[in-house]
Amino acid sequence: MIDTKIHPDAQAFWLTLKKEAKQVSRREPLLASYLHACVLSHHNLETSLSFILSNKISDDVMPAITVSEIFDEAYLLNPEMVEAAMLDAQAIVQRDPAVDKYLPVLTYFKGFQALQVHRLAHYLWQNGRKELAIFLQSRNSEVFSVDIHPAAKIGKGVMFDHATGIVIGETAVVEDNVSILQEVTLGGTGSESGDRHPKIRAGVMIGSGAKILGNITVGYRSKVGAGSVVLNDVPDCVTVVGVPAKVVGKPNCDMPCDSMHQNVLEDGEKND
């Protein structure tokens, strides 16, 4: 995997988040109690995330306090999950021109929240608690409209932009520093078993509505245009578009996941 991000300092990240929460509380008093419960009453990012996410995905049968205990245990035993959350939030702030603060990412952005729920489900799956992992997958799908099999492997610095309708299959792999827009499917091609889902390499951007099907690879720093259907391997550093998808040029930047340039025609024009 290509790791191009500066790993954030956990304490600095947390202090920035609390500062943002205090500023919003002063500007909008109606949100003060909400932000106190979600951020300001906590001592670190782990417990804040646990509180926010458990209240999102709990239901009448599985209360928030029970879900938060699962998150707390996972964050304690696997601190890489917390680092991944910080890098995911950092990716969103860097790539989304509509966002310039961490606070709304943690409290409101369902793509970020759905990904963190998946990280817990994946942790449980890896530790033999598959039934509970599937429960979390189900709640993730119901609450956020994001359906990720708990076995799917997802790296750090990943952004689900808008997120609604994202589907990721069991044997899919998404490496570090990838951006995926709404309605994207990383799926299989039939009822076959075994390794049957896509592998998305670092630096890739996948446009809205794209369907990438089968045990194929989308190469490093490539771009998949919106609405494309990808059925074959995609080389490194190319732009593909169409049904079925074909190479139309090369991305007009080094890291498509960062630039988020959606106009694939520009890639073809620059490489004519």
TAGI-V498473 format. One record per residue. N is the residue number from 1. RES is the residue in three letters. SS is DSSP state (A for helix, B for strand, O for the rest). PHI is phi in whole degrees, 0 to 359 (none if undefined). PSI is psi in whole degrees, 0 to 359 (* if undefined). Layout:
N;RES;SS;PHI;PSI  N;RES;SS;PHI;PSI
This chain:
1;MET;O;none;148  2;ILE;O;265;122  3;ASP;O;249;102  4;THR;O;254;3  5;LYS;O;263;149  6;ILE;O;280;125  7;HIS;O;290;121  8;PRO;O;289;149  9;ASP;O;281;125  10;ALA;A;300;317  11;GLN;A;293;318  12;ALA;A;296;319  13;PHE;A;300;313  14;TRP;A;295;318  15;LEU;A;295;322  16;THR;A;296;317  17;LEU;A;298;316  18;LYS;A;295;321  19;LYS;A;299;316  20;GLU;A;297;320  21;ALA;A;296;320  22;LYS;A;295;319  23;GLN;A;297;316  24;VAL;A;293;321  25;SER;A;299;323  26;ARG;A;288;321  27;ARG;A;286;326  28;GLU;O;229;87  29;PRO;A;302;333  30;LEU;A;295;341  31;LEU;A;263;358  32;ALA;A;299;313  33;SER;A;292;324  34;TYR;A;297;313  35;LEU;A;290;330  36;HIS;A;297;315  37;ALA;A;293;321  38;CYS;A;278;326  39;VAL;A;230;302  40;LEU;A;291;338  41;SER;O;276;357  42;HIS;O;258;163  43;HIS;O;256;348  44;ASN;O;201;171  45;LEU;A;296;324  46;GLU;A;302;311  47;THR;A;288;328  48;SER;A;295;311  49;LEU;A;300;316  50;SER;A;302;316  51;PHE;A;295;311  52;ILE;A;299;310  53;LEU;A;288;320  54;SER;A;294;325  55;ASN;A;288;335  56;LYS;A;287;317  57;ILE;A;255;0  58;SER;O;290;162  59;ASP;O;218;189  60;ASP;O;294;336  61;VAL;O;266;321  62;MET;O;251;97  63;PRO;O;289;160  64;ALA;A;299;323  65;ILE;A;297;325  66;THR;A;290;316  67;VAL;A;296;320  68;SER;A;296;327  69;GLU;A;295;325  70;ILE;A;292;314  71;PHE;A;300;313  72;ASP;A;302;316  73;GLU;A;296;316  74;ALA;A;295;317  75;TYR;A;295;326  76;LEU;A;290;316  77;LEU;A;275;340  78;ASN;O;224;76  79;PRO;O;297;345  80;GLU;A;298;335  81;MET;A;296;324  82;VAL;A;289;317  83;GLU;A;300;318  84;ALA;A;298;320  85;ALA;A;298;317  86;MET;A;296;317  87;LEU;A;292;325  88;ASP;A;296;316  89;ALA;A;295;318  90;GLN;A;300;318  91;ALA;A;299;318  92;ILE;A;294;315  93;VAL;A;297;323  94;GLN;A;285;328  95;ARG;A;260;336  96;ASP;O;260;113  97;PRO;O;293;347  98;ALA;O;274;358  99;VAL;O;233;132  100;ASP;O;226;12  101;LYS;O;223;155  102;TYR;O;281;329  103;LEU;A;305;308  104;PRO;A;296;332  105;VAL;A;297;311  106;LEU;A;289;324  107;THR;A;269;334  108;TYR;A;233;334  109;PHE;O;281;110  110;LYS;A;289;334  111;GLY;A;297;314  112;PHE;A;297;313  113;GLN;A;295;318  114;ALA;A;297;322  115;LEU;A;293;322  116;GLN;A;290;325  117;VAL;A;296;319  118;HIS;A;298;321  119;ARG;A;300;322  120;LEU;A;293;315  121;ALA;A;300;319  122;HIS;A;294;319  123;TYR;A;301;315  124;LEU;A;295;318  125;TRP;A;300;315  126;GLN;A;294;338  127;ASN;O;254;22  128;GLY;O;81;7  129;ARG;O;259;63  130;LYS;A;290;325  131;GLU;A;296;317  132;LEU;A;292;324  133;ALA;A;298;318  134;ILE;A;292;325  135;PHE;A;302;314  136;LEU;A;295;322  137;GLN;A;301;316  138;SER;A;297;314  139;ARG;A;295;322  140;ASN;A;301;316  141;SER;A;294;318  142;GLU;A;292;318  143;VAL;A;277;316  144;PHE;A;250;355  145;SER;O;59;37  146;VAL;O;233;120  147;ASP;B;243;103  148;ILE;B;238;125  149;HIS;O;296;138  150;PRO;O;301;337  151;ALA;O;280;343  152;ALA;O;299;139  153;LYS;B;258;123  154;ILE;B;232;129  155;GLY;O;281;196  156;LYS;O;258;161  157;GLY;O;67;37  158;VAL;O;257;136  159;MET;B;242;125  160;PHE;B;261;105  161;ASP;B;272;119  162;HIS;O;71;312  163;ALA;O;79;330  164;THR;O;308;128  165;GLY;O;86;5  166;ILE;O;291;132  167;VAL;B;230;128  168;ILE;B;228;123  169;GLY;O;279;174  170;GLU;O;303;314  171;THR;O;259;15  172;ALA;O;289;151  173;VAL;B;229;127  174;VAL;B;241;117  175;GLU;O;280;184  176;ASP;O;298;151  177;ASN;O;58;63  178;VAL;O;232;144  179;SER;B;242;130  180;ILE;B;231;126  181;LEU;B;267;178  182;GLN;O;297;154  183;GLU;O;65;20  184;VAL;O;276;139  185;THR;B;240;128  186;LEU;B;250;89  187;GLY;B;235;181  188;GLY;O;269;184  189;THR;O;241;5  190;GLY;O;176;207  191;SER;O;262;14  192;GLU;O;294;155  193;SER;O;254;182  194;GLY;O;84;200  195;ASP;O;286;106  196;ARG;O;223;9  197;HIS;O;238;164  198;PRO;O;292;157  199;LYS;B;242;118  200;ILE;B;254;116  201;ARG;O;279;169  202;ALA;O;297;146  203;GLY;O;86;0  204;VAL;O;280;147  205;MET;B;241;131  206;ILE;B;245;117  207;GLY;O;289;164  208;SER;O;300;138  209;GLY;O;78;2  210;ALA;O;290;144  211;LYS;B;240;118  212;ILE;B;245;116  213;LEU;B;235;132  214;GLY;O;99;174  215;ASN;O;279;74  216;ILE;O;235;168  217;THR;B;241;133  218;VAL;B;259;115  219;GLY;O;292;166  220;TYR;O;308;133  221;ARG;O;57;33  222;SER;O;263;171  223;LYS;B;228;134  224;VAL;B;249;120  225;GLY;O;291;156  226;ALA;O;303;138  227;GLY;O;76;5  228;SER;O;283;155  229;VAL;B;241;112  230;VAL;B;257;121  231;LEU;O;240;354  232;ASN;O;227;164  233;ASP;O;305;143  234;VAL;B;251;126  235;PRO;O;295;171  236;ASP;O;293;146  237;CYS;O;57;45  238;VAL;O;229;166  239;THR;B;247;129  240;VAL;B;241;148  241;VAL;B;203;153  242;GLY;O;114;177  243;VAL;B;230;102  244;PRO;O;287;160  245;ALA;O;291;140  246;LYS;B;227;156  247;VAL;B;291;127  248;VAL;B;242;355  249;GLY;B;163;203  250;LYS;O;233;146  251;PRO;O;304;144  252;ASN;O;272;26  253;CYS;O;204;166  254;ASP;O;285;326  255;MET;O;230;91  256;PRO;A;306;328  257;CYS;A;297;332  258;ASP;A;273;318  259;SER;A;287;327  260;MET;O;59;27  261;HIS;O;290;121  262;GLN;O;266;340  263;ASN;O;278;96  264;VAL;A;288;342  265;LEU;A;296;327  266;GLU;A;297;326  267;ASP;A;295;320  268;GLY;A;292;320  269;GLU;A;295;323  270;LYS;O;285;348  271;ASN;O;240;15  272;ASP;O;291;*
